[in-house]
Amino acid sequence: MKKCIIIKNRMSGNSSRVDDDKLKSVFGNGFEVEYLHMTRDTVLSDFSRYDRIVLCGGDGTLNSVINCKKSDNTEIFYCPFGTLNELATGNSQANDYFLPDVGRAGDRLFSYVFACGTFTPLGYVVKNKQKKKFKSLAYISKVVNQYRINEINAKLTIDGKEEEGVYTLIMAIDSPKCFGFKFNKMFKMDDGLLHVLTIKAPKRHGLIGAIKIFFPLFRAFFIGFKKPYRSKNMLFDEFQRLNVELRQPVDFCADGEKVSVDGTFDIEPVKLPTPIRVIARNEIDNMAKENRFV
């Protein structure tokens, strides 16, 4: 009999809403079902013996699973039970849709964002207890602390065009949404492209530097981009391949997971051998009530 594993991340913001029996009724028909309840010490590595993976958690949980060993034919179902669920709420208005591709940075996959610099640690510094208790409000308390100038010395080659400087933010995104802002108005599902946003660091820190980075941050996230944009201190563009050459080790946020990176690597879109099916919580409820199986 085919095997299905249902993964519940107990640390995700809305894990208390996960109903194991309901999930089994929707996803387990005709499968031998196993459960994995993730805790802080759980290490995910090899799912190659499973024909179906159902994961209930946030964007970080999805990132962990797509980077594990598995068969190309394995079905993956992502049920967003995280705090922000930016991939699920950003990529589609539908309650049930397929994610055909992801991004790859070096040898690591990411579902919607791979970024470093200003505000990006928000994805991994907020404690799980705070997320479970305060939901999205848990991030607000960290915003002021993360409003800081970073100095990321890097050379970027965007589809053959070189850019070099000291940046306070470098972001590769495959979604219309990040930080809660739906700013990437150029995004199209399954277009084989990613987008890059860079903001250069000011030469002065302190209040003057904070004021200087406010304006490009406001321009990027509150106004957004309908077409490529370039100014003295900011760039937004689409790409098929972005080569990043770092001058020092840097911590990146990959879908909410902390990843330390050094040296030179490429970022590019990757077509999935089997698209990931994203199903919202209310759609799972409807399917269970109507005895609909997948």
C-alpha positions in Angstrom: 0.0 0.0 0.0 1.2 3.5 -0.7 2.5 5.5 2.3 1.4 9.0 3.4 3.0 11.0 6.2 1.1 13.9 7.8 3.5 16.4 9.4 2.3 18.7 12.1 4.6 21.4 13.3 3.6 22.0 16.9 5.7 25.2 16.9 3.8 26.9 14.1 1.5 29.8 15.0 -1.8 28.1 14.3 -0.9 24.5 15.0 -3.6 24.2 17.7 -6.2 24.3 14.8 -4.8 21.1 13.2 -7.3 18.2 13.3 -5.4 14.9 12.7 -8.6 12.9 12.1 -9.9 15.5 9.5 -6.5 15.5 7.7 -6.5 11.7 7.6 -10.0 11.6 6.1 -9.1 14.1 3.4 -5.6 13.0 2.5 -5.3 9.4 3.7 -7.9 7.6 1.6 -6.2 4.5 0.1 -2.9 5.2 2.0 -1.1 3.8 5.0 -0.9 7.0 7.1 1.8 7.9 9.6 2.0 11.1 11.7 5.0 13.2 12.6 4.4 15.9 15.2 7.4 18.2 15.0 9.0 19.8 18.1 12.0 22.0 18.5 14.4 19.0 18.3 12.8 17.3 15.2 15.2 17.0 12.3 13.7 16.4 8.9 15.9 14.6 6.3 14.6 11.7 4.3 11.0 11.2 3.0 12.0 9.0 0.1 9.8 6.1 1.2 6.6 8.1 1.2 4.3 8.6 -1.8 2.5 11.5 -0.2 3.6 14.2 2.2 1.0 16.5 3.9 2.6 19.3 5.9 0.8 21.5 8.3 2.8 24.5 9.5 4.2 27.8 8.2 6.4 28.9 5.4 9.5 27.7 7.3 8.0 24.2 7.6 7.5 24.1 3.9 11.1 25.2 3.4 12.4 22.4 5.5 10.4 19.8 3.7 11.2 20.8 0.1 14.9 20.6 1.1 14.6 17.0 2.3 15.3 13.9 0.3 12.3 12.5 -1.5 11.2 10.9 -4.8 10.4 13.1 -7.7 7.0 11.5 -7.9 6.1 12.3 -4.2 2.9 14.3 -3.9 3.4 17.3 -1.5 0.4 19.0 0.1 1.0 22.2 2.0 -1.7 23.2 4.5 -0.8 26.7 5.9 -1.1 26.7 9.7 1.7 29.2 10.3 1.4 32.8 11.6 1.7 34.9 8.4 1.5 32.2 5.7 2.9 34.6 3.2 3.4 32.1 0.4 -0.2 30.8 0.6 -1.9 34.2 1.0 0.3 36.0 -1.5 0.5 33.7 -4.5 -3.1 33.1 -5.1 -6.6 34.2 -4.2 -7.7 30.5 -4.4 -8.2 28.2 -1.5 -6.7 25.3 -3.5 -4.0 25.8 -6.1 -0.7 24.3 -7.4 2.8 25.8 -6.9 4.7 24.9 -10.0 8.2 26.2 -9.2 10.4 27.5 -6.4 13.7 29.3 -6.2 17.1 27.8 -5.6 20.0 29.7 -3.9 23.1 27.6 -4.2 22.0 24.1 -3.2 19.1 25.3 -1.1 15.5 25.6 -2.3 13.1 28.4 -1.2 9.4 28.7 -1.8 9.0 32.5 -1.9 11.9 34.6 -0.5 15.6 34.4 0.1 16.9 37.7 1.6 19.4 39.3 3.9 19.7 42.7 5.6 17.2 45.2 7.1 14.1 43.5 8.6 14.9 40.1 7.2 15.8 38.5 10.6 12.1 39.0 11.5 11.5 35.7 9.8 13.5 33.8 12.4 14.1 35.9 15.5 10.5 35.9 16.8 10.0 33.1 19.3 7.5 30.3 18.7 5.7 30.9 22.0 5.1 34.6 21.0 3.8 33.6 17.6 1.4 31.1 19.0 0.1 33.5 21.6 0.1 36.9 19.7 -0.1 35.6 16.1 1.1 38.3 13.6 1.3 40.9 16.4 4.4 39.0 17.7 6.4 40.5 14.9 5.6 44.1 15.7 7.6 44.2 18.9 10.7 43.3 16.9 10.2 45.8 14.0 11.9 48.7 15.8 14.9 46.6 16.8 15.3 45.3 13.2 15.1 48.8 11.6 18.9 49.0 11.3 21.5 49.7 8.6 23.4 46.6 7.4 26.6 46.6 5.5 26.6 43.7 3.0 29.5 44.1 0.6 28.5 42.1 -2.5 28.8 41.9 -6.3 25.6 41.0 -8.1 25.4 39.8 -11.7 21.7 39.9 -12.8 21.4 38.0 -16.1 24.9 39.1 -17.1 24.6 42.7 -15.9 27.0 43.5 -13.0 26.0 45.6 -9.9 28.4 46.1 -7.0 28.2 47.9 -3.7 27.4 47.9 0.0 23.8 47.0 0.6 21.4 47.2 3.6 18.9 44.8 1.9 19.3 42.1 -0.8 16.1 40.2 -1.6 15.3 37.5 -4.1 11.5 36.9 -4.2 9.1 34.6 -6.0 5.9 36.0 -4.6 3.9 39.2 -4.8 4.1 39.5 -1.0 6.7 39.8 1.8 6.8 41.5 5.2 3.0 41.5 5.0 3.2 44.0 2.0 1.9 42.9 -1.4 4.4 45.1 -3.2 5.7 42.9 -6.1 3.1 43.8 -8.7 5.2 42.3 -11.5 4.7 38.8 -10.1 3.1 36.2 -12.4 2.6 32.6 -11.4 4.7 30.1 -13.5 6.5 32.8 -15.6 9.9 31.2 -15.0 11.2 34.4 -13.4 12.3 35.6 -10.0 12.6 39.3 -8.8 15.4 41.0 -7.0 15.2 44.0 -4.7 18.4 45.8 -3.5 18.8 48.9 -1.3 22.2 50.3 -0.8 23.5 51.2 2.7 24.1 54.9 3.4 27.6 56.0 4.3 26.4 57.4 7.6 24.7 55.5 10.4 22.7 56.9 13.3 19.6 59.1 12.8 20.7 60.4 9.4 21.3 56.9 8.0 18.0 55.7 9.4 16.2 58.5 7.6 18.0 57.8 4.4 16.9 54.2 4.2 13.3 55.0 5.2 12.5 56.5 1.8 13.6 53.6 -0.4 12.0 51.1 2.1 8.7 53.2 1.9 9.0 53.3 -1.9 9.5 49.6 -2.1 6.9 48.2 0.3 4.2 50.8 0.5 4.1 51.8 -3.2 5.5 48.7 -4.8 6.6 48.0 -8.4 4.6 47.5 -11.6 7.7 47.5 -13.7 11.5 47.4 -13.3 12.9 50.3 -11.2 16.3 51.8 -10.7 17.5 54.8 -8.7 20.8 55.7 -7.2 20.2 53.6 -4.1 17.6 51.1 -5.1 17.0 48.4 -7.8 14.1 46.2 -8.6 14.1 43.9 -11.5 13.2 40.4 -12.8 15.8 37.8 -13.6 16.4 34.2 -14.6 19.8 34.0 -12.9 21.3 36.1 -10.2 24.9 35.5 -9.3 25.8 36.7 -5.8 29.4 37.2 -4.7 29.6 37.9 -1.0 32.7 39.5 0.6 31.9 38.2 4.0 29.6 35.5 5.6 25.9 36.7 5.7 22.8 35.3 7.4 19.9 35.0 5.0 16.2 34.4 5.7 14.9 31.5 3.5 11.2 31.4 3.9 11.6 32.2 7.6 14.5 29.9 8.2 18.0 31.2 9.1 20.7 30.2 6.6 24.3 31.3 6.8 25.9 31.8 3.4 29.4 32.7 2.3 31.2 33.0 -1.0 29.6 32.9 -4.5 26.4 31.3 -5.5 23.6 31.5 -8.1 19.9 32.2 -7.4 17.5 30.9 -10.1 13.9 29.5 -10.5 13.5 25.8 -10.5 10.6 23.9 -12.0 9.3 21.2 -9.6 9.0 17.6 -10.9 5.7 17.4 -9.0 3.9 20.7 -8.2 3.1 21.4 -4.6 -0.6 21.6 -3.9 -1.5 24.4 -1.5 -4.9 23.9 0.3 -6.2 26.5 2.8 -7.6 25.5 6.2 -11.2 26.4 5.3 -11.0 24.3 2.2 -9.8 21.3 4.2 -12.8 21.8 6.5 -15.2 21.8 3.5 -13.6 18.7 2.0 -14.0 16.8 5.2 -17.6 17.8 5.6 -18.4 16.9 2.0 -16.3 13.6 2.1 -14.1 14.8 -0.7 -10.7 13.2 -1.0 -7.5 14.1 -2.8 
